Amino acid sequence: MKKYRSYFLLFFALLATWQAGAQNLSNRGTDFWAGFGHHQYMETGNPNYEMVLYFSAEQAANVTVRIEGTAWVRNYAVPAGTVIASEYMPKGVAGVDPRLISPNCGFIPVDPCGGEGLFSNKAIHITSDVPIVAYAHIFGDDASGATMLMPVETWGHSYVTLNSRQNYAGNCYSWAYVIAQHDNTVVEITPTQLTRAGKTANVPFTVTLNRGQIYQFMAGPQGGGSAKPELSGSKIKSIANAAGECYPVAVFAGSSRTSNPISCGSGGGDNDNQQCFPTQAWGKRYLTAPTSRSTIASAFMTNSYKIAVKDP
């Protein structure tokens, strides 16, 4: 675990600030939200996985992290020009548990079930008195996944998910979740696959979220073999509520754990965790860089890319 944390701290310290062109939006901000997305070990009972946050500041910052709807609050002083790590997120301590986990979907309907459904008192809310850059990192014994977080002013109303191929074990799933910042936020979700809780593929359904609530959905079926469908192309739209109000939302996509044969050969597997860009941040030209599979820079790795088209 220490190896993974050291690697990501170095990576985050070197990562340049993202900006969204003409809108002059940035990943630097003072208000962020995140969730503790589904991980393989939530299914097995293995306790050896954690979620940690990282904060980077150009000027001295006072950062507050709270589990929305609970009394759990932590405060951090971030010195100028540094990156610090938070303490691990709680996992049931004193009744506070931000993990997006719930009983398996069975014959008796339960909502949420199997990690799918509406969750309250689980959203992780980060605020700062000056702009910072924030990241979320979920890792286990031998798997790791992290994401840059986007401040609320960059959120949008329309998203299309890009998920990785899902192939690792029967207790691992492709997932996505949406977070609301405002009460009475109505969201329309169109999953590309039958979900774990039985939502039909390519059929829209709506959910209403209040501030700090999270709705997570996962590609089914429950259990089964290692190869499962993945949710790429699923659409999430914030739509008008009864009062005609339409609020921006945050969307994340990922995997409980999936294999990475392109980069690691046989046997490699990691959980995925990525905050999605809204469609208004999409563009027409992108720049990529090659990566290496070893300490030798010229030993190129095979990279895989996925492309989503807003209006095919």
Secondary structure, DSSP 8 states (H G I E B T S, - for coil): -HHHHHHHHHHHHH----B-GGG--BS-EEEEEE-B---THHHH----EEEEEEEEESS-EEEEEEETTSS-EEEEEE-TTEEEE-----SSBTTB--B-------SS--SSBTTBEEE-S--EEEEEEEEEEEEEEEEESS-EEEEE---GGG-BSEEE-----EES-TT--EEEEEEESSTTEEEEEE-SS-BTT---TT--EEEEE-TT-EEEEEBS-SS--SEE---TT-EEEEE--TTS----EEEEEEEEEEE-HHHH-TT-EEEEEEE---GGG--S-------BSSSSTTSB---------S--
